[in-house]
Amino acid sequence: MAQDFKREIRNKLPSDDVIYNLAELFKMFGDPTRAKIMQCLQMRDLYVGEIADILEMSISAVSHQLRVLRSAKLVKGTKEGKEVKYSLDDDHVTKILEYGLTHVNEE
């Protein structure tokens, strides 16, 4: 009887696969460059060159990080002529960024 709460908690835990995917998601936010890119895109949709200029980075370095973020479904690109304009993938990403900033700025 005393151990029932442990079994109940264990049964409510997400599967190992879900926990793994969650940990992988948070790894994306663990890289300062990717975090900066997402912060830029939270303010405005941008082209790769614009992000590179803002962050004072090479276009190839930014493109690499955008590929990583796209594979994690955190950003998306929309083709506009010969260029691609990037934005955050959805409102969930914005909320994660906002909650994370709120947390780290707490005193």
Secondary structure as GFF3:
##gff-version 3
##sequence-region A 1 107
A	DSSP	alpha_helix	4	12	.	.	.	ID=ss1
A	DSSP	alpha_helix	16	29	.	.	.	ID=ss2
A	DSSP	alpha_helix	32	43	.	.	.	ID=ss3
A	DSSP	beta_strand	46	47	.	.	.	ID=ss4
A	DSSP	alpha_helix	48	55	.	.	.	ID=ss5
A	DSSP	alpha_helix	59	71	.	.	.	ID=ss6
A	DSSP	beta_strand	75	80	.	.	.	ID=ss7
A	DSSP	beta_strand	83	88	.	.	.	ID=ss8
A	DSSP	alpha_helix	91	104	.	.	.	ID=ss9
###
